[in-house]
Amino acid sequence: MIVLKLLHEILLLFLQMAPYLVLGMGIAGVLSQTMKASFISRHIGNASLGSVLKASLFGVPLPLCSCSVVPTALFLRDSGASTPAVTGFLISTPQTGVDSIAATYGMMGPLMALYRPLSAFLLGTIGGIVSLIVPAARTADPSGSEGPAQPAEEHSCTCSSCHTDTHGAQAPAVPDSLFRAVLKFLSDAFRYGFLDFIDDIGKHFLIGLAIAGLLSVSIPEGFFAGSVFGSGIIGMLSMVAVGIPIYICSTSSIPIAVLLIAKGASLGTAFVFLLAGPATNIATLLVLSKKMGRRYAVQYVSVLVIGSLVFGLLLDHLIAAFPQLDTFVFSAGASDAQELISFWSVTTSVLLLGLIIRSFRPRHPHVEHTL
């Protein structure tokens, strides 16, 4: 009985998220062809506030997780981008993306769909400014000693996005017609958005849904409403403690946050998990410590922890001061989502499920991306 209820909750969450996630994947594919790392690196070379702002802004729509963003950021650094700009990019990018923005809107409403990328941009900017004021990064070789910068591709990661052809050593062939150029653009965009991108997030998306389903069936209604872990600084610190070390992408964190709210957690507490969870993980921190130095890794985590708490508390205070904002938040759990299911949600769910199943196939060792 419990197993059936668990599967029911997971299925409803999947049906609810699929249309928005598929839409975000399509946009992500287009971005992969228009916002290449080489393009970004040309705009963030100086150690200035302007470069930090650009880097943080560039990072918001890009669909890169906390693991796959690292080689891209290291490529930007090795291409001449300043450390403050790289810091802004590192912080803002994994917290959100066009896919998670669309899914956040569908699952949590317009307020969260706006507040989430805005917070990611502001926190990335703050992190870059801190790096401007208190330089902490150093150049390190693989053994951890001072030395020349190492190429980004030496980063070890299981994400297929880490095999991105960021250096652009081989320029694409010039198409002999506009039709072929458009066809290649669409083909590459489709491959990234609907194939390579799902290879990265498919497993973790299912894990996020499973965790959300378990929360739904195991935690009593209103549990967090009467608990110190449901709101305030203690609740938010617990979300930081859970979110910082584990790997969870910006999309798979959404159903978990939705269930936290449905069980009585405050919007700010759930938001801290949305912010801190995707931003980093143990593997990312180890790589940053090795490549940029321990002081940099500590500074990076400190900005994330303090920033997550500040933005979470600010959101709760905004809701308390302006109760009408609550009308722009969808906080219903999976059990209340049945009325939202439509032909479009079923169709996109079938498509998404097929793509996720495909992502479990044996991988080829050298997969190239264009982002």
N, C-alpha and C positions, 0 to 999 in steps of 0.2 A: 504493500500500500504506500509506504513512504517512498519507495523507488519510483512508483508510478507518478506520485505527486512531484517528485524531484524532476523527472523527465518532462512533466507537464509544464512546470515553471520554466525550465530551460528552453523548451520549445516556444513558449509564448514570448520570452525575451528575445529569442532568435528572430522570430517573425516580426517583432516590433522594431528591431535594430536594422534588419536587412535592407530595407529601402534606402535609408539614409546612408548606410555604409557603402552600398553599391554606388550611390550618387557621389560620395566622397572619393571612392576609388577612381571613378571616371575623371574627376577634377585632378586627382593626384597624378594620374597618367599624363594629363596635359602639362601640369607643372614640371614633371620630370623632363620634359622636352624644352621648357622655356626658362627654368631657373636652375641651370647647371652650376656645379661648384665653381667652375672656372669663371662664370659670369659674376657670382657672388664675390669671389676673391678680388676682383678688380675694383670693388666698391668699398672694401673694408681694410685697406692697407695701413691707414694712419692710426696711431694711438690717440684717438680723439673721441669726443662725445658723439660727433656725427657718425663715425664709423661704428660705434657701439649701437647707436640707434638703428642704423641700417642693418647691422648683423642681427639684432634682436627681431627686427621687422621681417627680414628674410626668413628667419627661422620659424615664425608662427605658422605659415601654411604648409611647410614641408612635412611630408608624412614619413619622418625618420624616428625610429625608436631610440631609447637611451643607449642602446648598444651600437646600432648602425650609424648614429650621429657622430661617434667618436672618430672613425677614420676620415669622415668628411671634414670634421673640424681640424684634424691633424693635417689634412691636405691643405686646408685654407691657411693654417699657420706656416707650413712649409712653402706655400706660394707667396708669402709675404704679408699675410694678414696679421694685424697686431694682436697681442695676447688679450687685451681688453675686449676687442671685437670678437675674437674666438670665444671668449667666456660668455659674452652675450648670446652668441649663436648656440653654444653648448647648453645653456640654461633654457632658452625659449623654445628651441626646436622640439625636444622629445615630449614636452608637456601637452602639445596639441598638434594639429595638422588638419587639412581640409576634411579628411575622413572622420576624425573625431569631433570636429566642429559640427559637421552635419549630423552625426550620431548623437551628439550632446543635445542639439536642438530637438531631435525627434524623441529622445528619452527624457529630457529634463527641462525643455522649454527654452524660450528666447533669452531669458535673463542669464542662464548659465552658459548658453551658447555664445553670448557676448562677453560675460565676465571671465570666462576661462581663457580665451586667447588674449584678452586685454591684460589679465594678470600675468600670463606667460611673457608677454612683451615687456611689461613693466619690471618684472622680476629679472628678466634677462638684461635689461638696461641697468638696473641697480647693480647686478653682478658685474657688469662691465665697468661701471663707474668705480666700484670698490677695487677692481683690478687696476684701474687707472691710478687710484690714490695709494693703494697698498700693493705694489707689484710683488707677486709671490711665485710666479712661474719661473722655471729654469729649463734649459735644454738638457735632455738626458739621453744617454745611450741605453741600449737594452739591459746593461748590467746595473744601471741606476747611477753611474758616475757622470760627471760633466762631460759634454762632448757634443758633436754635431747632431743636428736634428735627424731623426730617422724617418724614412719614407712612411707615409700613412698606411701603405698596404701591408706593412709588417704587423699591424694590429691583428690580434687573434680574436675572432668572433664567429659565432655560429650563424649569425644573421646573413642571409644571402646578399643583403644590401651592402655588406662590408666588402664585397667584391666589385664595387662600383668602379667604373673606368673614369675616375675623377681626374686623372692627370691628363687625359685627352692626348696621349702620345701619338695616336693615329687618328688623323682627321677623317670624318666620314666622306665617302665619295660624293662628288657633286652630282646631283640628279640631272638627267638630260631633259627633263620637262617639269613643268609646274605640277602636273598630275602625279608624277612619280614622287615629287617632293612631298606633296600633301599625303599621298598614300603611305610613304615611309614615316611621316610624322604620326599619322593615326595608328599605324602598325606598332611603332615603338611605344606610343602612349598607351595603347591597349595592353601591350606586353608587360609594361611596368605596372600599370594600375590594377590589372585583373589577373596577372600571373605572378610576376616577381614580388609584388607587394603582399599578396596573399601568402606566398611562400614564407615571408617574414612574420606575419602576424597570425596566420591561421591557427596554429597550435595554441598560441597564447590567448587568442580570442575565445577559443573553446574552453580553455582553463578558466578564464574570467567568467564565462557564462556558468560553468559548473560551480564555481565558488559562490556566485550570486544565487544559484538554485539552492545550494546547501544552506546559505544564510536564510533564504525564504522559508524552507521547511523546518529548520532547526531552531531558529530564534523566534520567540513569541512576539506577537504584535505589541508594539509600544515598548519593547524591552529597553531600548536606549533612551526613551523619554524619561524614565525614572532612574537613570544610571549616570554616574559621574563620567562615564566614557561616551556619553551621547552628546555632550556639548561642553563649552568652556575650554580652558587651557589644558585640562587633564585629558579630555576626550581628543583634542587636536594633537597633543603630544603622542597619544597612543596611535593615532593615524600616521604620524611621522615615523614612529618606531616600527610600524608594520610596513609602511610604504617605501622608506629609503633603501633598505637592504635587498628587497625582492625585485625580480624583474616582472614588470607588468606594463604593457604598452598603453598609450593614451586612449585607445579604443576599448580594450578589454577592461579598463578600470571603470568604465561608465556603468555597466549593469551592477557592479558591486556597490558603487556610490548610490545608485537608485535604490537598491535594497536596504542600504544603511538608513536612508531617509525614510523609506517606507516602514522601517522598524523603530522609528522615533528619534534617530540622530538628527542633529541640527544641520541646516544647509551648509553652514561654515565648516562643521566637522567633516562632512562628506567631501566638501571641496578640498580640504587639506589632503585627503587621500588622492583626489584627482590630480592635485598639483605635485605632491611629493612622490607618489607612487611611480608615475612614468618618468620622472625627471632623472632618476639614476638607479643604480643597483650595485651590488658588490663588485661585479666584473668591471663595470665602468670605472668605479673608484680605483680599483687596482691598476687599470690601464692609465688613468690620469695621474696617479701617484708615480708611476714608472716613467711616463713621458714628460710630465710637466713639473713633477716634484711633489713631495708630501705636503709642503706648506700650501701649495696651490690646491691640492685635493681637499685639505681641511678648510681652506677659505671657500671653496666651491660648495661643500656640504653645509657650511655655516650659513651662507647666503640662502641656500635652499630651505633649510630648517626655519630660520628666522622669517624669511619671506613667506613661506607657507602658513606659518602661524599668524602673521600679520594680515594676510589676505583672507584667511579663514575667519578671524575675529572681525575684520572689517565687514565681511559679508553678513555675518550674524547681526552686527550693529545696524547695517543698512536695512535689513529685513525688519528689525525691531523698530527703527525710526520711521520707516516707510512701509507699513503693512500691505499697502496696495501692490508692492512689488511681488508679493507672494502669488498674485494672480498670473504672473509670467513664469511660474515654475511648475513643471510637471513632476510630481513626486510619487505617482502611483507605481506600485510594484507590478510584477508580471501578472499576478492574479487579476489585476484590474485592467489589463491591456487587451482583453479579448475583443472589446468593441472597436479597437483600432485596427484589427486585422482585416485586410482587404485582398482583392485579387492581386493588386500590385505587390503587397507584402509577401504573399505566397509565392508569386513568380520570382521575385528577387531573392527570396529565401532559398528556393530550389537552385537558382543560379549560384548563389553564394556557397551553399553547401557543396555543390559540385566542384567549385573552385577550391574549397578547403580540402575536400577529399583528394583532389589532384595534388595539393601541396605536400601530401604525405608520401608521394612517390620518391624513389631514390634520386638524390640530387646529383647533377653533374658537378665535378669539382670546380670548373671555371665558368661561372655565370656572370655575365657583364651587364651592368645597368648604365643608364644614361643620366641619372640624377647627380 
